[in-house]
């Protein structure tokens, strides 16, 4: 497939030594401030994350994409990166976890933020949470500057600075090692966006989001050296003539879309549309059923556990999904998988009946974190591909299965982790209906 676009805007990666350092705050402040100056800003998120890209879109006015050096084949990774740069003046990517955090794999395939910065020549704006440190923060920055010869640290943004004296001490240490300070954010708890167990509360649920973003832009104008940051941006996005993106599950696809079902990766949707598929949204929370005119149905992940009672009472939705699944394919990812199951127990221990199309019961009362890449080999052909096809995705949920693990005759796939450790059978399939806890990426 072909897509138009200018292929070579400069880029910048906002990264940090660890999670909860302030990457999202700095990223959104920078995006909003530059967009307010009239620049065409495009966002990207390194690694598997379906919440932050929606905030990027709210800040810039344009869709954001995920870039994943482990889960995406090279051709797909470059296609998605080229999408990010289309008609852009600058691409601002946000890292996940720490800059070098990933799996043990070959160079450039670890899933770490650094892989993306190196591949596209994007300099790194390093966000340092300096609470509890002063000159020692310079040693951290110096270590990051020297750890990987593939990348370049353009400068640092100091976050959670306690006082003018604290700032002077930190800046003195950084001056000693020759790393420029491109911004300083004082300690301010009101800057944090609301969170829940999978990260930030979704953009669509943050009622005062526009005001928050504008406040962050004001903060960026006052506290970041925007001109120096712009001047530091560089890189070389690939020229792609034949875009390689995920194929659609059908040509007219019903997609559940509301506060309970919203975790669909932007590059998946873009790939489906680019292949000519028509996407028809419906809202289970509004008790809407998938359109009978569609030839496939997709239930993304989200937060069905927060709406379990309402979903259980949505008879038009549940009956419509059951009727659809009698003759046409349905796939559910994570939250969608749970709703296709027999029941969902919420955090209060109340069990709610679900669609009953797959033999799985799940619980959020017995919470257990499941996190990591999943490499799946399909056991049988279906909506996701032929038997034996290899798919890569990511799992991140706190739900537990109350039913026994699936046997091979009803399992969706045989799954390993990113380093090849066997995890056994995963997901379910019954007739034309399938589902699993992992979200497909590549």
C-alpha positions in Angstrom: 0.0 0.0 0.0 1.2 3.5 -0.7 0.8 6.7 1.4 1.7 10.3 0.6 3.9 12.4 2.9 7.0 14.3 3.6 9.5 11.7 4.8 12.2 13.7 6.6 11.1 15.9 9.5 13.5 16.1 12.5 12.7 14.1 15.6 13.4 14.0 19.3 13.0 11.2 21.9 11.9 12.2 25.5 13.3 9.5 27.8 14.3 9.0 31.4 16.4 6.7 33.6 13.2 5.0 34.9 9.4 5.1 35.0 7.6 7.9 36.9 10.3 10.5 36.1 8.0 12.9 34.3 8.4 11.8 30.7 4.7 12.2 29.9 4.5 15.7 31.6 7.4 16.9 29.6 6.3 15.3 26.4 2.8 16.8 26.5 4.0 20.2 27.6 6.5 20.2 24.7 3.9 18.9 22.1 1.3 21.4 23.1 3.6 24.4 23.3 5.1 23.7 19.8 1.6 23.0 18.3 0.4 26.3 19.8 3.3 28.0 18.0 1.9 26.7 14.7 4.1 23.7 14.1 2.8 20.5 12.8 3.8 18.2 15.7 3.4 14.4 15.4 3.7 12.1 18.4 5.0 8.6 18.9 5.3 6.2 21.8 8.1 3.7 22.1 6.9 0.3 23.1 3.5 -1.2 23.8 1.2 1.5 25.3 -2.4 2.3 24.2 -3.1 5.2 26.6 -0.3 7.7 26.0 -0.9 8.0 22.2 -4.4 9.3 22.9 -2.9 12.1 25.1 -0.4 12.9 22.3 -3.3 13.2 19.9 -5.2 15.5 22.3 -2.0 17.7 22.6 -1.2 17.9 18.9 -4.4 17.4 17.1 -3.0 14.5 15.1 -2.9 10.7 15.7 0.1 9.3 17.5 1.7 5.9 16.8 3.6 3.1 18.6 7.2 2.2 17.6 8.4 -1.2 18.9 11.7 -2.6 17.9 10.9 -6.1 19.2 7.3 -6.6 18.3 7.4 -5.0 14.8 9.4 -6.5 11.9 11.7 -3.9 10.3 9.5 -3.2 7.4 6.5 -2.5 9.6 8.6 -0.4 12.1 9.8 1.8 9.3 6.3 2.0 7.8 4.9 3.2 11.1 7.7 5.6 11.6 7.1 7.1 8.2 3.4 7.4 9.1 4.5 9.4 12.2 6.5 11.8 10.0 3.9 12.4 7.3 3.4 16.1 6.8 5.1 16.9 10.1 7.4 19.7 11.1 8.8 17.7 14.0 8.2 14.2 15.5 8.3 14.0 19.3 8.5 10.4 20.7 7.9 9.5 24.3 9.9 6.6 25.8 8.6 4.0 28.2 10.3 2.8 31.4 14.0 3.6 31.3 15.9 4.6 28.1 17.7 1.3 27.8 15.1 -1.0 29.4 14.1 -3.9 27.2 14.6 -7.6 26.7 17.8 -9.6 26.1 18.0 -9.7 22.3 20.2 -8.7 19.4 21.2 -5.1 18.9 18.3 -3.0 17.7 15.7 -5.6 18.6 15.4 -5.3 22.4 12.2 -3.2 22.5 14.1 -0.4 24.3 13.6 3.3 23.6 17.3 3.5 22.7 16.7 1.2 19.7 14.2 3.7 18.2 16.5 6.7 18.9 19.4 4.9 17.2 17.4 3.7 14.2 16.1 7.1 13.3 18.9 9.3 14.6 16.7 11.1 17.1 18.6 12.8 19.9 17.4 12.2 23.4 16.0 14.8 25.8 16.6 13.1 29.1 14.2 13.8 32.0 15.8 13.6 35.4 13.8 13.4 38.5 16.3 15.1 40.9 14.3 14.7 44.1 16.7 13.5 46.7 19.8 14.2 44.7 21.9 17.2 43.7 25.3 17.0 41.9 24.9 13.2 41.8 22.3 13.7 39.1 25.1 14.6 36.8 26.7 11.2 37.3 23.5 9.6 36.2 23.2 11.8 33.1 26.9 11.1 32.2 26.3 7.4 32.5 23.4 7.6 30.2 25.4 9.7 27.7 28.2 7.1 27.6 26.3 3.8 27.9 25.3 3.4 24.3 27.5 4.9 21.5 24.5 4.7 19.1 22.6 7.6 20.8 23.2 11.2 21.6 21.9 13.0 24.7 20.9 16.5 23.5 20.4 17.8 27.0 18.4 17.2 30.2 15.2 18.5 31.7 15.3 18.6 35.5 12.1 17.6 37.2 10.9 17.9 40.8 13.4 20.6 41.7 12.8 21.7 45.3 14.3 25.2 45.4 16.6 27.7 43.8 19.5 26.4 45.8 18.7 22.8 44.8 18.6 23.9 41.1 22.0 25.6 41.4 23.6 22.5 42.9 22.2 20.2 40.2 23.2 22.6 37.4 26.7 22.9 38.8 27.2 19.1 38.5 25.8 19.0 35.0 28.1 21.9 33.9 31.0 19.9 35.2 30.3 17.0 32.8 29.3 19.3 29.9 25.6 18.2 29.6 23.3 21.2 28.9 20.1 21.8 30.9 17.3 22.5 28.5 14.5 22.9 31.1 13.7 23.0 34.8 10.4 22.0 36.4 9.9 22.8 40.0 8.2 20.3 42.3 4.4 20.5 41.7 2.0 17.7 42.5 -0.8 19.4 40.6 1.0 18.6 37.3 0.3 14.9 37.5 -2.5 13.5 35.4 -5.0 11.1 37.1 -4.0 7.4 37.1 -5.5 4.0 37.6 -4.1 0.5 37.6 -3.0 0.4 33.9 -1.5 3.9 34.0 -3.1 7.2 33.2 -6.9 7.5 33.2 -7.8 7.5 29.5 -7.7 10.8 27.6 -11.4 10.6 26.8 -12.2 10.3 30.5 -10.1 13.3 31.6 -12.8 16.0 31.5 -10.5 19.0 32.0 -7.9 17.7 29.6 -7.8 20.8 27.3 -7.2 23.1 30.3 -4.5 20.8 31.6 -2.7 20.7 28.3 -2.8 24.4 27.9 -1.4 24.8 31.4 1.4 22.4 30.5 2.1 24.5 27.3 2.3 27.6 29.5 4.7 25.7 31.8 6.8 24.7 28.7 7.1 28.3 27.5 8.2 29.4 31.0 10.4 26.5 32.0 11.8 24.8 28.9 14.2 26.3 26.4 12.0 25.6 23.4 14.3 27.2 20.9 17.2 25.1 22.0 15.1 21.9 22.0 13.9 22.6 18.5 17.4 23.3 17.3 18.5 20.0 18.8 16.0 17.9 16.9 17.4 15.9 14.0 17.2 12.5 12.4 16.4 10.6 9.3 13.0 8.9 8.9 13.0 6.3 6.1 11.5 6.7 2.7 8.8 4.1 2.4 7.0 3.4 -0.9 5.3 0.2 0.0 3.8 0.4 3.5 3.8 -2.9 5.5 1.0 -2.7 8.1 -1.3 -5.3 9.8 -4.0 -6.6 7.4 -7.7 -6.1 8.4 -9.8 -8.9 9.9 -12.5 -8.2 7.3 -13.5 -5.6 4.8 -16.3 -4.1 6.9 -15.3 -4.4 10.6 -17.5 -3.7 13.6 -15.3 -2.3 16.4 -16.5 -1.8 19.9 -15.6 1.8 20.9 -16.3 3.5 24.2 -14.9 4.0 27.7 -14.9 0.2 28.2 -13.3 -0.7 24.8 -10.7 1.7 23.6 -7.3 0.0 23.4 -6.7 -0.4 19.6 -3.2 0.4 18.5 -3.2 3.3 16.0 -1.0 1.4 13.5 -3.5 -1.5 13.5 -6.4 0.9 12.6 -4.3 2.7 10.0 -3.3 -0.6 8.4 -6.9 -1.7 8.2 -8.0 1.5 6.6 -5.1 1.7 4.2 -6.1 -1.8 3.0 -9.6 -0.5 2.2 -11.5 -1.8 5.2 -14.4 0.1 6.5 -14.5 0.4 10.3 -17.9 0.6 11.9 -17.9 1.8 15.5 -20.5 0.7 18.0 -20.8 1.2 21.8 -21.6 -1.7 24.1 -22.1 0.7 27.0 -24.8 2.4 24.9 -26.3 -1.1 24.4 -25.5 -1.2 20.7 -24.9 -4.4 18.8 -22.4 -4.9 16.0 -24.0 -4.1 12.6 -25.3 -7.1 10.7 -23.8 -5.6 7.6 -20.3 -6.2 8.9 -18.3 -9.3 8.1 -16.1 -9.3 11.2 -16.3 -7.9 14.8 -13.4 -6.7 17.0 -13.7 -6.1 20.7 -10.6 -4.2 21.9 -9.2 -4.1 25.4 -10.1 -1.4 27.8 -11.7 -1.2 31.2 -14.8 -3.5 31.1 -14.2 -4.4 34.8 -15.2 -0.8 35.7 -18.5 -1.2 33.7 -19.3 -4.8 34.3 -22.8 -4.3 35.7 -23.8 -2.1 32.8 -22.4 -4.5 30.3 -24.1 -7.4 31.9 -27.4 -5.5 31.6 -26.9 -4.5 28.0 -29.0 -7.2 26.4 -29.1 -5.8 22.9 -25.3 -5.8 22.9 -24.9 -9.3 24.3 -27.6 -10.8 22.2 -26.2 -9.0 19.1 -22.7 -10.3 19.7 -24.1 -13.9 20.2 -26.0 -13.7 17.0 -23.1 -12.2 15.1 -20.8 -15.0 16.3 -23.0 -17.7 15.0 -22.0 -17.0 11.4 -19.2 -14.4 11.4 -15.8 -14.1 13.1 -15.4 -12.2 16.3 -12.1 -11.6 18.2 -11.6 -10.1 21.6 -8.4 -8.7 23.0 -7.9 -8.6 26.8 -11.0 -6.7 28.0 -12.9 -7.8 24.9 -11.8 -11.4 25.6 -13.2 -11.2 29.1 -16.5 -9.9 27.8 -16.7 -12.8 25.4 -16.3 -15.2 28.3 -18.9 -16.6 30.7 -18.5 -14.2 33.6 -16.5 -11.3 34.9 -15.9 -10.8 38.7 -15.3 -7.2 39.6 -13.0 -5.8 42.3 -15.8 -5.9 44.8 -16.3 -9.7 44.3 -19.6 -9.3 42.4 -19.9 -11.8 39.4 -21.5 -10.5 36.3 -22.6 -12.7 33.4 -21.0 -11.9 30.0 -21.6 -13.1 26.4 -20.7 -16.8 27.1 -19.2 -17.3 23.7 -15.8 -18.5 25.1 -15.3 -20.9 28.1 -13.4 -18.5 30.3 -14.3 -16.8 33.6 -12.2 -13.9 34.8 -11.8 -12.0 38.0 -10.5 -8.6 39.1 -10.9 -9.5 42.8 -8.1 -12.0 42.6 -5.7 -9.4 41.1 -2.4 -10.5 39.7 -0.2 -8.6 37.3 0.5 -10.2 33.9 3.0 -8.2 31.9 5.3 -8.8 28.9 5.6 -9.6 25.2 3.9 -12.6 23.9 5.0 -14.6 20.8 2.1 -16.7 19.7 1.8 -19.5 17.2 -1.8 -20.0 16.0 -3.1 -23.5 16.5 -5.9 -23.2 13.9 -6.7 -20.8 11.1 -9.2 -18.0 11.8 -9.7 -14.2 11.9 -6.0 -13.7 13.0 -4.4 -15.7 10.2 -3.6 -19.3 9.1 -2.7 -22.2 11.4 0.9 -21.9 12.4 1.1 -18.2 11.8 3.5 -16.3 14.2 2.1 -13.2 15.9 3.7 -10.9 18.4 1.8 -8.9 21.0 1.9 -7.7 24.5 0.0 -8.6 27.7 -0.7 -6.1 30.5 -3.6 -6.8 32.9 -4.4 -7.6 36.4 -7.3 -10.0 35.8 -7.0 -13.7 36.7 -8.6 -16.6 35.0 -10.9 -18.6 37.2 -11.2 -21.5 34.7 -8.6 -24.1 33.8 -6.0 -23.3 31.1 -7.3 -24.2 27.7 -6.5 -27.5 26.1 -5.1 -27.6 22.6 -8.4 -28.3 21.0 -9.9 -25.0 22.2 -6.8 -22.8 22.7 -6.1 -20.0 20.4 -2.3 -20.2 20.4 0.9 -21.7 21.8 2.7 -18.8 23.5 6.2 -18.0 24.6 7.6 -14.9 26.2 10.0 -12.5 24.4 13.1 -14.7 25.2 11.5 -18.0 24.1 10.3 -19.3 27.4 7.3 -21.6 26.9 4.1 -20.2 28.6 1.8 -22.9 27.3 -1.6 -22.6 25.6 -3.3 -19.2 25.7 -6.6 -17.7 24.6 -9.7 -19.6 23.4 -11.4 -20.3 20.1 -14.9 -21.7 19.6 -16.3 -21.8 16.1 -15.7 -18.4 14.6 -15.1 -16.7 17.9 -11.7 -16.2 19.4 -10.0 -14.2 22.1 -6.8 -13.8 24.2 -5.3 -11.5 26.8 -2.5 -10.3 24.5 -2.9 -7.3 22.3 -1.5 -7.8 18.8 1.3 -5.5 17.6 3.0 -7.1 14.7 
